[in-house]
Amino acid sequence: MSNTKQLTLNINGQDEKMNVPSHRTLLEALRESGHIEVKCGCEKGDCGACAVLVDDVAVDSCLTLAWASEGKAITTVTGLGNVDEPHPLQTAFKDLGASQCGYCTPGMIIASKGLLNENPDPTDDEIRVGLSGNLCRCTGYAKILDAVGQAAEVMRREGEPS
């Protein structure tokens, strides 16, 4: 007998109702409801591919139970911007070639946004530390670090709120 609970999760500004077992992770609930932009990597909190913002703080959705996010604002990379109106982080990643295969990119962008929410003017070392929970097997990180720095500058100039 499964112990399910009806939840209403606010995902990218939209309330979504779902029935989930009490042990379901936020990662599983998001992907099962069609949010495939949240990537499933290690499922143990080591890679950061599944990062989402919960009340503007980056969390690994594979380590968060879905019910623990009820009543909070969940933002995936899709909720930051789209093709027509990209977020400065998305633009910087594209312009600087900060992704290769792209699998880690949604989590990297979310972790970057979480970092910039806390520190809008990070040093290179602070960016390295802020992204240390996110792994990329393709890029070597240099372009990722450059993209975060460029986006931070754009966001400060444009006065983007945290």
N, C-alpha and C positions, 0 to 999 in steps of 0.2 A: 504494500500500500504506500503510495507516494504522498508526501505531505506538501501539497501545492498551496500557493498563496497568490491571490490576485494583486498585482502591483500596478501602480501608475508611475511610470518613469518619465521625467521631462528630459527629452533627448533633442538637442539642437533647437530648443525653444518650443517643441511640440510635445504634448502629453500623449504617451502611448500606454495603453492598458495591455497587460499580458498576464497569463497564468504561468507561474514558474515554480518548480520544486524549491523548497527552502534552501537546498544546498547549491543551487545554480549560481555560477559566478556572473558578474556583470558582463564579462567578455562573452560568455555563452548566450546570455539573454540578448545582448546587443546583436550578435551575429544571427541568432535565430529569428530576430525581428527585422532582418534585412540590412543591418548596418555592417556590411562586409568591408567597409573602409577600416574598421578596427581589426587589425591583424592578429592572428593566433600564432605565437612564436613558441616559446619554451613552456608556457603554462605553469611557470614556477617563479616568476618575478625577476628573472635574470636578464632579459633581452630588451624590454621596453616597447616591443612592437605593438602591444595592446594598450598603450597609454591613452587615456582620455582625461579630460578635465572634469572634476567633480567640484562644483562651487569654485571654479577657477584655479583649483590645485591639481596638478598632474598626478594621477594614480595609475598603477598597473591594474587594469580591469580583470586580469586573471587571478588576482589575489583579493578581490573585493566581491563580497556576496551581493547579488542583485538587490535584495531587500534592503541592504544598508544604504543604498543610494536613493531610495524613495524619498520624495520631498526635496531633493537637491537638483541643481542644474547640471546636467551631463552634456558635455560638448565633445564631439568627435571632430576629426579634421574637416569633415564636410560642413560642420557647423561654424567653422572659422571663416570660410569663404568658398566661392565657387569659380568656375571658369570665367564668368562675366565680371565678378567682383571678388578677386582673390585677396586674401589677407597678405600683408607685407611679407610674412614669413613664407607663404606659398610662392609669392613672386620671387623672393630672393633665392629660394631653393631652385626654382626653375632657371632664373637668369644666370646663376653661378654654377649650374650643373652639379648641385649638391646631392643628387641621387643618381644611382646607376640602375640597379634592378628595381628599386623603388619599394621593396617590401618593408623596410624599416622607416621609410619616409613619413607616413602618418604619425607614428609614435615619436619620431624625432621632432616633428613640427609641434606636436602637442607638448612634449617635454620642453621645447624651446619657449613656447607660449607661457607655460607654467613658470619657467625661469624668469621671463621678462615681466610677468605679472608681479613677481616679488622684487626684481631688480631690473629696472628699465635701462640701466647703463652699466652692464657687466663688463668686466675686463675679460681678456682672452682666457685667463686661468679660471675665472668664475664661470665662463661658458663651458669650459672643459668639465669642471666639477658638476655643473648643472645637468649636463648630458651624460654623465658617467654611468647612469643606469640604462643607457640605450646602446645597443650593439649594432654595428654595420659591418657586414662581411665584404663589402665591395669598395668603399670609397677611400679609406684612409683618413677620413674625418676632416681634412684641411678645408675642403670646400663647404662642409657642413658648418664648421666654426665660422668661416667667412660669411656664410649666408645669415647666420644668427646675428652676427655683428652688424651686417648691413641692414637687416630688418629692424634691429633695435634702434639704429640711427633714424630710419624712416619713421618708425613709430613715435619716437621722441619728437621729431620735426613736425609730424602731423598731429601730435597731441592725442594719440590713441589712449583711451582710458584703460586702466588695468582691469 
